[in-house]
């Protein structure tokens, strides 16, 4: 079981948060800079915490170097990921 989630990442924010929808993507703010994969790791941790899975269960499938990313989350069904987008 796995789910897909499309996100727009805002690195270097003053606080980490899921900021809601931005078009068809979930806007995610992380304090880590977009250097050496730090922001990517922070996004995975934040999404994992919100969905109740381990950070290693969240991986970036597209957009490693772009703000728009697609994540695949193991151990979560798509309806739970979709519910995250509506909060």
C-alpha positions in Angstrom: 0.0 0.0 0.0 1.3 3.4 -1.0 0.1 6.9 -1.8 1.2 9.7 -4.0 1.3 13.3 -2.9 2.3 16.4 -4.9 3.9 19.2 -2.9 5.2 22.7 -3.4 8.1 23.3 -1.0 9.1 26.6 0.4 12.6 26.1 1.9 14.2 28.5 4.4 10.9 29.4 6.1 10.9 30.7 9.7 8.9 27.7 10.8 7.9 24.3 9.4 4.3 23.7 8.6 1.9 22.3 6.1 0.4 25.5 4.7 -2.6 24.1 2.8 -3.4 23.8 -0.9 -1.7 25.8 -3.6 -3.4 24.9 -6.8 -3.3 21.1 -7.1 -0.3 20.8 -4.7 0.1 20.8 -0.9 2.3 23.8 0.1 4.9 22.7 2.7 7.2 25.2 4.5 10.5 23.9 5.9 13.2 25.8 7.7 16.0 23.9 6.1 17.9 25.5 3.2 17.7 24.0 -0.3 21.3 22.9 -0.1 22.7 19.3 0.0 19.3 17.8 0.2 18.5 19.3 3.6 15.1 20.7 2.5 14.2 17.4 0.9 14.9 15.5 4.1 12.9 18.1 6.1 9.9 17.7 3.7 10.0 13.9 4.1 10.1 14.2 7.9 7.3 16.7 8.1 5.0 14.7 5.8 5.9 11.4 7.6 5.0 13.0 11.0 1.7 14.3 9.6 0.7 10.9 8.2 2.1 8.8 11.1 4.8 6.9 9.2 8.5 6.8 9.4 10.5 9.4 7.5 12.1 6.6 5.4 8.7 5.6 4.2 8.4 8.9 2.4 10.5 9.4 -0.7 10.7 11.9 -3.5 10.0 10.4 -6.9 10.3 13.6 -9.0 11.5 17.1 -8.4 14.6 16.5 -6.3 16.1 19.9 -7.3 12.8 21.8 -7.9 10.2 23.3 -5.5 7.5 21.1 -7.1 7.9 17.5 -6.0 6.0 14.3 -6.1 6.3 12.1 -3.0 5.5 8.4 -2.6 4.5 7.3 0.8 4.6 3.7 1.9 2.2 2.4 4.5 -0.5 4.9 3.7 -3.5 4.6 1.5 -4.4 7.3 -1.0 -7.5 8.4 0.9 -5.3 9.3 4.0 -2.9 11.3 1.8 -5.8 13.1 0.1 -7.3 13.9 3.6 -4.0 15.7 4.4 -4.5 17.9 1.4 -7.9 19.0 2.7 -6.8 20.2 6.2 
